[in-house]
């Protein structure tokens, strides 16, 4: 589809919206619910029955609905444990509608409020069983952790900073890390990226105010790329997501930055790992500005990052028959990131927002390996005396992004959004080693440029019908270079050969899409959302049809059932480059229809939920079929071979299926959550042998979270257990003699076993945290937090690394973080 054709579609769609006077706009409905004494009412359920939309008030009594049909009269209800407290009829006609509730005498069936603690000024207000507020003189700024709310859509969840502010964290509180405690999203200690229902992080679209983020990790994954102090909320669609999004096989994560402060606000914080600051400024009544910055710094805690292997020696071979070795590591790394947002309201109908982002990571995990004594003795008997093995391991990443978004309310019933997004990602990695006086290494460079223009026009015909139309165009440039070198043995006069390029791909492509979605009610209890997305890809010249359907049935009372189905395609894929010796690596590549086909998936989900203000039970079944997957797998090559790697692209299929269960409850002071996921992830690449489990397959995953407010102190804990992930282990070595201009070389080549035929040990970890908050001055507050990471010092294996030395295979366990203490201080004004 040519750009001119796309522009014509955009203009036609927009003009149609402008002249559609019968249509209504989507509105944001929000407000605060207060008890009779004016204190905030947290944990109450707020519902718009006609739209099947439900949410829960947070610790400040605040609730929000993001997308409600405008131009309609709707009833909003406030309830506690299924009993109606208040109801209000309102005409929702503005882009942002504020509806507050004062529960003094408004409840049709008055009931005592839940016994929770809320912060009012510098006092703690505890409500007794009769609803009477009891005020203490202690200073507090903490509150009961807000409950999650079951979405009316299958597989959709939202988190706000208030819901994760007290959870244990190695670095700082992080929304992406908090999402990993939900069922269906695997908890991965070394990545903030989301493994959603068998998908990989690259199959999860991360949209930040309209531009795509291609890497979400800082500091080996212990931080995400998003400063929580600058984020309003995060939405995750875990399965069949709606048609306004495309280009990913698994899921969508929408990150929204904060906007429109009502006064000057700011915060500053520091921990053993990083420092950050945020400033929010209203610029008169028509504009506002936000700036947030984080920077890491070296501290003793850095010596434990990247899972420095504990000094465990073995007197004999490892269980696999190979020999384990020790290594010393001094990882040196750092990151910094910047978030900004400038918002302007030139008129009552217009809003313009500019969101820039910049993130940098520099990682150096170079190390020295010590040969096991048994190997050294056997080599010495053959007349070989070897020193340590030296490894250089450097990785640098850079993310930049910018979005410009214009929201326009053409009439009280019609609104449109035009978004320009630009994203750039650069990654460089270099790894070299010296073994037996011979040096060899690899280098990788990966670049992704993404420019996207989107127009979205929601049209609400009535309170029960809403049509959304839109179009999107993305231009990508993706480059990848891989190089390898082999230097002659030390002592020779010849100079080391330079890196020789073996794989060089730089491709450009245009992805053009139009989409439509219709939300409608089929009676008073059944709600359906059919939709479709049609995409044309320049590199293949083909059109891709993506139908989608979701629905909800209100069974009665707090029960509901939901289901979703959809078809998806991905044009920029992150391929796995298999490396048995050093651990698998990944790189982004643009599909070309031959070596890298356009990947496809079909997602299905169905489930049911039971929800009150004190108990949430949500269960879902899911299945995902994947087709036209790609992998770069030089199965019989070591890292120092010089061959054309392009001949080792393989295509295959995959399937992920499972069930997930979420139970969250509030008992006295405790707000506890239990999540369980049973899943199976299988790939089938015929040229690589029999079907095998995916690299991220975890059959069982159990997660427990509990938070307890004790006045100004909040104590929390998290525990996880999961099945170990698969890996491919070597079966042996063989020698290959190669003639080169520098002389004759004998290379040792690894012979690999079954693909992912072995598994790492099971993973489990307990984290604890305590946060103390207090107020000082006028509107100022502070909090001091202490976290105990991996409290009982469990040794968990990240991955295994293998080295071939004169016919011996030396096995190294690359470990994860052991027991670690972190502390943080935050001040807000």
C-alpha positions in Angstrom: 0.0 0.0 0.0 1.6 3.3 -1.1 1.9 6.2 1.2 -0.4 8.3 -0.9 -3.1 5.6 -0.5 -2.6 5.6 3.3 -2.8 9.4 3.5 -6.1 9.2 1.5 -7.4 6.7 4.0 -6.4 8.8 6.9 -8.0 12.0 5.5 -11.2 10.1 4.5 -11.5 8.5 8.0 -11.0 11.8 9.7 -13.4 13.8 7.5 -16.0 11.0 8.1 -15.6 11.5 11.8 -15.9 15.2 11.7 -19.2 15.1 9.8 -20.6 12.2 11.8 -22.9 14.3 14.0 -24.8 11.3 15.3 -21.7 9.9 16.9 -20.5 10.3 20.4 -17.0 10.6 21.7 -15.1 8.4 24.2 -14.8 10.1 27.6 -12.7 9.6 30.7 -14.8 9.3 33.8 -13.1 9.7 37.2 -13.8 11.0 40.7 -13.2 10.5 44.4 -15.5 8.6 46.8 -15.5 9.9 50.4 -17.0 8.7 53.7 -19.3 11.0 55.7 -16.3 12.6 57.5 -14.6 13.5 54.2 -12.0 10.7 54.4 -11.3 8.7 51.2 -13.1 5.4 50.8 -10.7 2.8 49.5 -11.5 -0.7 48.2 -15.1 0.1 47.0 -16.3 -1.2 43.7 -17.5 1.4 41.2 -19.5 0.1 38.2 -21.2 1.5 35.0 -23.7 -1.4 34.5 -24.7 -0.4 31.0 -21.1 -0.6 29.8 -20.1 -3.7 31.9 -17.2 -1.6 33.2 -15.9 -2.1 36.8 -13.1 -0.7 38.8 -12.0 -0.2 42.5 -11.2 2.9 44.4 -7.6 3.2 45.4 -6.1 4.3 48.8 -7.1 7.9 48.0 -10.7 6.9 47.2 -10.0 7.7 43.5 -11.5 5.7 40.6 -11.2 6.1 36.8 -12.8 4.7 33.7 -10.6 5.4 30.6 -13.1 4.8 27.7 -16.8 5.5 28.2 -19.1 6.4 25.4 -19.8 10.2 25.4 -23.1 11.9 24.7 -25.1 9.4 26.8 -26.8 9.2 30.1 -25.3 6.5 32.3 -25.8 5.2 35.8 -22.7 4.9 38.1 -22.9 2.7 41.1 -20.7 2.4 44.2 -20.9 -0.8 46.2 -19.2 -2.7 49.0 -19.3 -6.5 49.0 -22.2 -6.6 46.6 -24.3 -4.1 48.6 -25.2 -0.8 46.9 -23.9 2.3 48.7 -24.6 5.0 46.2 -25.8 5.6 42.7 -25.9 8.6 40.3 -27.3 9.3 36.9 -25.1 11.6 34.8 -24.9 12.8 31.2 -21.3 12.0 30.0 -20.7 14.6 27.5 -17.2 16.0 28.1 -13.9 14.5 27.2 -13.1 14.2 30.9 -16.1 13.9 33.2 -15.5 14.1 37.0 -18.2 12.5 39.2 -17.5 12.5 43.0 -19.4 10.6 45.6 -20.1 11.7 49.2 -21.4 8.7 51.1 -23.1 10.7 53.8 -26.7 9.5 53.6 -26.5 8.5 49.9 -26.4 4.8 50.3 -29.7 3.1 49.5 -28.7 0.3 52.0 -26.1 1.8 54.4 -23.4 -0.6 55.6 -20.3 -0.2 57.6 -17.2 0.6 55.5 -14.4 -1.8 55.4 -11.8 -1.7 58.2 -8.9 -0.1 56.4 -6.4 2.5 57.2 -6.1 5.8 55.2 -3.9 8.8 55.5 -5.5 12.1 56.4 -3.1 14.9 57.0 -0.8 13.5 59.7 -3.3 11.2 61.4 -4.2 7.6 60.9 -7.9 7.0 60.5 -9.0 3.4 61.4 -12.7 2.6 60.9 -14.3 0.4 63.5 -17.0 -2.3 62.9 -19.8 0.3 63.2 -18.1 2.6 60.7 -17.0 5.1 63.3 -13.6 6.7 62.4 -10.9 6.3 65.1 -8.2 8.9 64.8 -4.7 8.2 66.2 -1.9 10.7 66.6 0.7 8.7 64.7 2.2 10.1 61.5 1.4 8.1 58.4 1.4 8.4 54.7 0.8 4.7 53.8 -2.4 2.9 53.2 -3.8 -0.5 52.5 -2.6 -1.8 49.1 -5.4 -1.3 46.6 -7.1 -4.4 45.3 -6.8 -5.4 41.6 -9.9 -5.4 39.5 -11.0 -8.2 37.1 -11.3 -6.7 33.7 -14.4 -7.2 31.6 -12.1 -8.3 28.8 -10.3 -11.7 28.8 -6.6 -11.4 29.8 -6.5 -7.6 30.4 -5.1 -6.1 33.6 -4.1 -2.6 34.8 -1.6 -1.6 37.4 -0.9 1.9 38.9 2.1 3.0 41.0 -0.1 2.9 44.2 -0.5 -0.8 43.8 3.2 -1.6 43.7 4.8 1.1 45.9 5.4 -1.2 48.9 6.5 -4.4 47.1 10.0 -5.7 47.6 12.4 -4.6 44.9 16.1 -5.0 44.3 16.3 -1.5 42.7 13.3 0.7 43.0 9.6 0.0 42.8 8.8 -1.0 39.2 5.5 -1.5 37.4 7.0 -4.0 34.9 8.5 -6.0 37.7 5.1 -5.9 39.5 3.3 -7.3 36.4 5.5 -10.3 36.6 3.8 -11.3 39.9 0.5 -11.9 38.0 -0.5 -15.3 36.5 0.3 -15.9 32.9 3.3 -13.5 33.0 6.5 -15.3 33.9 8.8 -13.9 36.5 12.3 -13.5 35.0 15.0 -12.2 37.4 17.3 -11.1 34.5 14.7 -9.3 32.4 12.0 -6.7 32.9 10.6 -7.8 29.6 7.3 -9.7 29.8 7.0 -13.4 28.9 3.2 -13.4 28.5 1.4 -16.7 28.1 4.2 -18.4 26.4 5.3 -15.4 24.3 8.7 -13.8 24.5 9.4 -10.1 25.3 9.8 -9.2 21.6 6.3 -10.6 20.9 4.9 -8.2 23.5 4.3 -4.7 22.0 5.4 -2.0 24.4 3.7 1.3 23.5 4.8 4.4 25.5 2.4 7.3 24.7 2.4 6.3 21.1 6.0 5.1 20.2 7.4 1.6 20.4 10.0 0.6 23.0 12.3 -2.2 21.7 14.2 -2.9 24.9 12.8 -2.5 28.4 15.8 -3.6 30.4 18.3 -1.7 32.6 21.1 -3.1 34.6 20.8 -6.7 33.4 17.1 -6.6 33.7 16.9 -5.6 37.4 15.3 -2.3 36.4 12.9 -1.6 33.6 13.3 1.2 31.2 10.4 3.2 32.8 10.8 5.5 35.8 7.7 4.7 37.9 7.6 8.3 39.2 6.8 9.4 35.7 4.2 6.8 34.8 0.4 7.1 35.4 -0.6 3.5 34.7 0.3 0.4 32.7 -2.2 -1.8 30.9 -1.4 -5.3 29.7 -3.6 -7.3 27.3 -2.3 -10.8 27.8 -4.0 -12.5 24.8 -6.4 -11.5 22.0 -5.9 -7.8 22.1 -8.0 -5.3 20.2 -7.4 -4.4 16.5 -6.0 -0.9 17.0 -2.8 -2.6 17.9 -0.8 -4.8 15.6 2.7 -6.1 14.8 3.1 -8.5 17.7 2.1 -12.1 18.2 1.5 -12.3 21.9 0.4 -9.2 23.9 0.3 -5.5 24.3 1.6 -3.3 27.1 0.4 0.3 27.1 2.4 2.7 29.3 0.9 6.1 30.0 3.0 9.0 31.4 1.7 11.4 34.0 -0.1 14.5 32.8 -1.6 17.8 34.0 -0.4 18.3 37.6 -2.7 20.6 39.6 0.2 22.2 41.4 4.0 22.0 41.6 5.0 18.5 42.5 8.2 16.7 42.7 10.2 13.9 44.3 13.8 12.7 44.7 15.1 9.4 45.7 18.2 7.3 46.1 19.1 3.7 46.8 22.3 1.6 46.8 22.0 1.3 43.0 20.6 4.5 41.6 19.2 8.0 42.2 16.2 9.7 40.6 14.3 12.9 40.5 10.9 14.1 39.1 9.5 17.5 38.7 5.9 18.4 37.6 5.0 22.0 36.8 1.7 23.5 35.8 2.4 26.3 33.3 -0.6 28.5 33.8 -4.0 27.0 33.1 -3.2 25.7 29.6 0.1 23.9 29.8 2.2 21.6 32.0 5.6 20.1 32.0 7.1 16.9 33.5 10.8 16.0 33.7 12.2 12.8 35.2 15.8 11.5 35.3 17.5 8.4 36.8 21.1 7.4 36.9 22.9 4.4 38.4 26.2 4.5 40.1 28.8 2.0 41.3 28.3 0.6 44.8 29.2 -2.6 46.6 25.8 -4.0 45.4 27.0 -3.9 41.8 29.5 -6.7 42.5 26.6 -9.0 43.0 24.6 -7.9 39.9 24.6 -10.4 37.0 24.6 -13.3 39.5 28.3 -13.4 40.4 28.9 -17.1 40.8 29.5 -18.2 44.4 32.9 -19.8 45.0 31.7 -23.4 45.0 34.4 -25.9 44.1 33.8 -29.5 43.2 36.3 -32.3 43.9 35.1 -34.4 41.0 33.1 -34.1 37.7 29.8 -32.3 37.6 26.6 -34.4 37.6 26.7 -34.3 33.8 30.1 -35.9 33.6 31.8 -32.6 32.8 33.9 -30.5 35.1 32.7 -27.4 36.9 34.9 -24.4 37.2 35.0 -21.2 39.1 35.4 -17.7 37.7 35.9 -14.2 39.2 33.9 -11.4 37.8 33.9 -7.6 38.3 30.9 -6.4 36.3 31.1 -2.7 35.6 28.0 -1.2 34.2 25.8 1.8 34.3 22.6 3.3 33.0 20.7 6.5 32.8 17.3 7.4 31.4 15.2 10.6 30.9 11.4 11.0 30.6 9.6 14.1 29.7 6.2 15.3 28.9 5.0 18.7 27.7 1.2 19.2 27.5 -0.6 22.1 25.9 -4.3 22.9 25.7 -4.6 25.7 23.1 -8.4 25.6 23.4 -11.0 23.8 25.3 -11.3 21.3 22.4 -7.6 20.6 21.8 -4.8 18.8 23.7 -1.3 18.4 22.4 1.2 16.3 24.2 4.9 15.7 23.5 6.7 12.8 25.2 10.5 12.3 24.8 12.5 9.4 26.2 16.2 8.5 26.3 17.8 5.5 27.8 21.5 4.2 27.8 23.1 1.1 29.2 26.8 0.2 29.3 27.6 -3.3 30.5 31.0 -5.0 31.0 31.0 -8.5 32.4 34.5 -9.5 31.5 36.1 -12.2 33.7 38.8 -14.7 34.3 38.0 -18.5 34.4 40.1 -20.9 36.5 40.5 -24.4 35.2 39.4 -27.2 37.5 42.3 -28.9 39.1 41.3 -32.3 37.6 41.4 -30.8 34.1 44.7 -29.0 34.7 46.3 -32.2 36.0 45.2 -34.3 33.1 46.5 -31.7 30.6 49.8 -31.4 32.5 50.2 -35.2 32.1 50.0 -34.5 28.3 52.7 -31.9 28.6 50.3 -28.9 28.4 50.5 -26.2 31.0 47.7 -23.6 30.7 46.9 -20.4 32.5 43.5 -19.0 33.2 40.9 -18.5 30.5 40.3 -14.8 29.8 36.8 -13.6 28.6 35.9 -10.2 27.5 32.1 -9.6 27.5 30.8 -6.1 26.7 27.3 -5.0 25.7 25.9 -1.5 25.1 22.3 -0.5 24.5 20.6 2.8 23.6 16.9 3.6 23.4 15.4 6.9 22.2 11.8 7.7 21.6 9.5 10.6 20.9 5.7 10.9 20.4 3.6 13.9 19.5 -0.1 13.4 20.1 -3.0 15.7 19.2 -6.5 15.0 20.7 -9.2 17.0 19.1 -12.9 17.3 20.2 -14.6 18.3 17.0 -18.1 18.4 18.5 -19.4 17.3 22.0 -19.9 13.9 20.3 -16.9 13.4 18.0 -13.2 13.2 19.0 -10.1 12.0 17.2 -6.4 11.3 18.1 -3.5 11.8 15.7 -0.1 10.4 16.9 3.4 10.6 15.5 5.9 8.2 17.1 9.6 7.8 16.5 11.8 5.1 18.1 15.4 4.2 17.7 17.2 1.2 19.2 21.0 0.4 19.0 22.7 -2.6 20.6 26.4 -3.5 20.4 27.9 -6.7 21.9 31.5 -7.9 21.8 32.7 -11.2 23.3 36.2 -12.6 23.0 38.2 -15.3 24.9 41.8 -16.5 25.1 42.2 -20.3 25.5 45.5 -22.2 25.1 47.2 -19.0 24.0 44.7 -18.6 21.1 42.3 -15.7 20.9 38.9 -15.7 19.2 35.8 -13.6 19.5 32.5 -12.4 18.1 30.9 -9.0 17.6 27.3 -8.0 17.0 25.6 -4.7 16.0 21.8 -4.4 15.9 19.9 -1.3 14.9 16.1 -0.7 14.7 14.5 2.6 13.5 10.7 2.9 13.7 8.5 5.8 12.5 4.8 5.4 13.0 1.8 7.6 12.3 -1.6 6.6 13.7 -5.1 8.2 13.6 -7.8 6.8 15.8 -11.5 7.8 15.7 -14.0 6.3 18.2 -17.7 6.8 17.4 -20.3 6.0 20.1 -23.7 5.6 18.5 -25.4 5.0 21.8 -24.7 3.8 25.4 -24.5 0.2 24.1 -22.8 0.7 20.7 -19.4 2.1 19.9 -17.5 2.0 16.6 -13.7 2.7 16.4 -12.0 3.3 13.1 -8.4 4.0 12.5 -5.3 3.7 10.3 -1.6 3.3 10.9 1.6 3.4 8.9 5.0 2.3 10.1 8.4 2.5 8.4 11.1 0.3 9.7 14.8 0.1 9.1 16.5 -2.9 10.7 20.2 -3.7 10.5 22.2 -6.6 11.9 25.9 -7.4 11.6 27.7 -10.4 13.0 31.4 -10.9 12.8 33.9 -13.5 14.1 37.6 -13.8 14.3 40.4 -16.3 15.1 43.9 -15.1 16.0 47.0 -17.3 15.7 48.6 -18.9 18.8 50.6 -16.5 21.0 54.3 -16.4 20.1 53.8 -16.3 16.3 54.9 -13.3 14.3 51.8 -12.9 12.3 49.3 -10.2 13.4 45.9 -11.2 14.6 43.3 -11.3 11.8 40.6 -8.6 12.0 36.9 -9.4 12.5 35.5 -10.9 9.3 31.9 -10.0 8.5 29.9 -13.2 8.1 26.3 -11.9 8.3 25.2 -8.5 7.3 21.5 -7.6 6.9 20.1 -4.1 6.5 16.5 -4.0 5.3 13.7 -1.4 5.1 10.0 -2.0 5.0 6.6 -0.3 5.3 3.6 -1.7 7.3 0.3 0.0 6.5 -2.9 -0.9 8.3 -6.6 0.0 8.7 -8.8 -1.3 11.4 -12.3 -1.2 12.8 -13.9 -2.4 16.0 -17.5 -2.4 17.2 -18.5 -2.7 20.9 -22.1 -3.6 21.4 -24.5 -5.0 23.9 -26.7 -8.0 23.1 -29.3 -7.6 25.7 -28.5 -6.5 29.3 -26.0 -9.2 30.1 -24.0 -10.0 27.0 -21.4 -7.7 25.5 -19.5 -8.4 22.3 -16.6 -6.7 20.5 -15.9 -7.9 17.0 -13.1 -6.2 15.1 -10.7 -6.5 12.1 -7.3 -5.3 11.1 -6.0 -5.4 7.5 -2.3 -4.9 6.9 -0.1 -4.7 3.8 3.7 -5.3 4.1 6.0 -3.9 1.4 8.7 -6.6 1.7 6.3 -9.4 0.7 3.7 -7.4 -1.2 1.0 -9.3 0.6 -2.1 -8.3 2.7 -2.7 -9.9 6.0 -6.2 -10.2 7.4 -6.6 -10.2 11.2 -10.1 -10.8 12.5 -10.7 -10.5 16.3 -13.5 -11.1 18.7 -14.1 -10.8 22.4 -17.1 -11.0 24.7 -18.3 -10.8 28.3 -21.4 -12.4 29.9 -22.6 -11.0 33.3 -23.8 -14.2 35.0 -25.2 -12.5 38.0 -24.0 -10.7 41.1 -20.2 -10.8 41.3 -19.8 -13.5 38.6 -18.9 -12.9 35.0 -17.6 -15.0 32.1 -15.3 -13.8 29.3 -13.6 -15.1 26.1 -11.5 -13.7 23.3 -10.0 -14.9 20.0 -7.8 -13.2 17.4 -5.3 -13.5 14.5 -2.0 -11.7 14.6 1.2 -11.1 12.5 4.7 -9.8 13.4 7.0 -8.1 10.9 9.9 -7.1 13.1 11.0 -10.2 15.0 13.7 -10.8 17.6 15.4 -14.0 16.4 17.3 -16.4 18.7 21.0 -17.0 17.6 21.7 -20.3 19.2 25.1 -20.5 20.9 25.6 -23.7 23.0 29.0 -22.5 24.3 28.2 -19.0 25.4 24.5 -19.0 25.9 21.9 -18.0 23.3 21.8 -14.4 22.1 19.0 -12.5 20.3 18.8 -9.8 17.6 16.0 -7.9 15.8 15.4 -8.7 12.1 12.8 -7.4 9.6 10.9 -10.2 7.8 11.7 -10.7 4.1 9.4 -13.6 3.3 12.3 -16.0 2.6 14.9 -16.5 5.3 12.8 -14.6 7.8 9.1 -15.1 7.0 6.2 -13.0 8.5 5.4 -14.8 11.8 1.7 -15.4 12.6 -0.3 -16.5 15.7 -3.8 -17.4 16.7 -4.7 -16.5 20.3 -7.6 -17.9 22.3 -8.7 -17.4 25.9 -11.7 -18.1 28.0 -12.4 -17.7 31.7 -14.6 -16.5 34.6 -14.2 -14.2 37.5 -15.8 -13.6 40.9 -15.2 -10.2 42.4 -16.2 -8.3 45.5 -14.3 -5.5 47.3 -12.6 -8.1 49.6 -12.1 -11.1 47.3 -11.1 -11.6 43.7 -11.0 -15.0 42.0 -10.1 -14.9 38.3 -9.3 -18.1 36.2 -8.5 -18.3 32.5 -7.6 -20.9 30.0 -5.4 -19.8 27.1 -3.9 -21.3 23.9 -1.6 -19.8 21.2 -0.6 -21.3 17.9 2.5 -19.9 16.3 3.5 -20.2 12.6 6.5 -19.2 10.4 8.9 -18.7 13.3 12.6 -18.1 12.6 15.8 -19.1 14.4 19.5 -18.8 13.6 21.0 -22.1 14.8 24.5 -23.1 13.7 24.0 -26.4 15.5 27.4 -27.9 14.9 29.6 -24.8 15.1 31.6 -23.3 17.9 31.8 -19.6 18.5 35.2 -19.3 16.6 34.2 -20.9 13.3 34.2 -18.6 10.2 31.3 -19.7 8.0 28.3 -18.1 6.3 25.8 -18.0 9.1 22.9 -17.1 6.7 22.6 -20.7 5.7 21.5 -21.6 9.2 18.2 -19.8 9.3 15.5 -22.3 10.2 11.7 -22.0 10.1 9.2 -23.7 12.4 6.0 -23.6 14.4 5.1 -23.3 18.1 2.3 -23.8 20.5 1.7 -22.4 24.0 -1.3 -23.5 26.2 -2.2 -23.5 29.8 -4.4 -22.3 32.6 -3.9 -19.5 35.1 -5.5 -18.7 38.5 -5.4 -15.4 40.5 -6.8 -15.2 44.0 -6.5 -11.9 45.9 -8.2 -11.2 49.2 -8.2 -8.7 52.0 -8.3 -10.2 55.6 -7.9 -7.7 58.4 -4.7 -5.8 57.6 -3.5 -8.2 55.0 -3.9 -7.8 51.3 -2.7 -11.1 49.9 -2.3 -12.4 46.4 -1.7 -16.0 45.1 -1.1 -16.7 41.4 -0.6 -20.1 39.7 0.2 -20.8 36.1 0.3 -24.3 34.4 1.7 -24.0 30.9 3.5 -25.9 28.2 5.5 -24.1 25.4 6.6 -26.4 22.5 8.5 -25.5 19.3 8.8 -27.6 16.2 11.7 -26.9 13.8 11.9 -30.0 11.7 15.6 -29.4 10.7 16.6 -29.2 14.3 15.1 -32.6 15.3 12.1 -33.6 17.3 9.7 -31.0 18.8 11.3 -29.4 21.9 10.3 -27.1 24.8 10.8 -23.4 24.3 13.8 -21.7 26.0 11.4 -20.0 28.4 9.1 -23.0 29.1 8.2 -23.2 32.8 5.7 -25.9 33.5 4.6 -24.7 36.9 4.9 -21.2 38.4 3.6 -20.3 41.9 3.7 -16.7 43.2 2.6 -15.4 46.6 2.4 -11.7 47.7 1.3 -10.2 51.0 1.2 -6.6 52.2 0.5 -5.5 55.8 0.2 -1.8 56.8 1.1 -1.3 60.5 0.5 2.4 61.0 3.3 4.4 59.3 5.1 1.1 58.6 4.2 -1.2 55.7 5.7 -4.7 55.6 5.5 -6.9 52.5 6.8 -10.2 51.1 6.9 -12.1 47.9 7.8 -15.7 47.1 8.1 -17.6 43.8 8.6 -21.1 42.8 9.0 -22.2 39.1 10.2 -25.2 37.1 13.7 -24.8 35.7 14.0 -23.6 32.1 15.4 -25.9 29.3 18.8 -25.6 27.7 20.9 -27.5 25.1 23.9 -29.3 26.5 27.0 -30.5 24.6 27.4 -34.2 23.9 31.1 -34.1 23.3 33.9 -32.5 21.1 35.6 -33.3 17.9 38.8 -31.8 16.3 38.9 -30.2 12.9 42.2 -29.3 11.1 41.9 -26.1 9.0 44.4 -24.6 6.6 44.7 -20.7 6.7 47.2 -18.2 5.3 48.5 -18.0 8.9 49.2 -21.7 9.1 47.4 -24.9 10.1 45.0 -24.7 13.0 43.2 -27.4 14.9 39.8 -26.3 16.0 37.7 -28.0 18.7 34.1 -28.3 17.8 31.2 -28.9 20.1 28.9 -31.8 19.3 25.5 -30.8 20.7 22.8 -33.0 22.2 19.1 -32.8 21.9 17.7 -29.3 21.4 16.6 -28.1 24.9 17.0 -31.7 26.1 18.1 -30.7 29.7 16.6 -28.4 32.3 18.1 -26.1 34.9 17.3 -26.7 38.5 13.9 -25.4 39.8 13.9 -21.7 40.7 12.6 -20.3 44.0 13.2 -17.0 46.0 11.8 -15.1 48.9 11.9 -11.3 49.1 10.9 -9.1 52.1 10.5 -5.4 52.4 9.6 -2.7 55.0 8.6 0.9 54.2 8.3 3.6 56.7 6.5 6.9 55.7 6.1 10.2 57.4 5.1 13.8 56.7 6.9 17.0 57.3 6.3 20.6 56.5 3.5 21.7 54.3 2.5 19.0 51.9 5.8 17.2 52.1 6.4 13.5 52.8 9.1 11.0 52.8 9.6 7.2 52.9 12.4 5.0 53.9 12.5 1.5 52.5 14.6 -1.6 53.1 14.5 -4.7 50.9 15.9 -8.2 51.5 16.3 -9.8 48.1 16.6 -13.7 48.0 16.2 -13.7 51.8 17.2 -17.4 52.4 20.2 -17.1 50.0 19.0 -19.6 47.4 21.5 -20.4 44.6 19.6 -20.2 41.3 21.2 -20.9 37.9 20.7 -18.3 35.2 22.3 -20.3 32.3 25.2 -22.6 31.6 28.4 -21.8 29.7 30.7 -24.4 28.2 34.3 -24.2 27.1 36.2 -26.8 25.1 39.8 -27.3 26.3 42.0 -30.0 24.6 39.1 -32.5 24.4 37.6 -31.6 27.8 34.3 -29.7 28.2 34.4 -27.3 31.1 30.9 -26.4 32.4 30.2 -23.1 34.2 27.0 -22.2 36.0 26.2 -18.6 35.6 24.4 -17.8 38.8 21.7 -15.3 39.8 21.7 -12.9 42.7 22.2 -14.4 46.2 21.0 -12.7 49.4 21.2 -8.9 48.9 20.2 -5.9 51.0 19.1 -2.7 49.5 17.8 0.5 51.0 16.1 3.5 49.5 15.0 7.0 50.6 12.4 9.1 48.8 11.2 12.6 49.4 8.0 14.1 47.8 6.8 17.6 47.7 
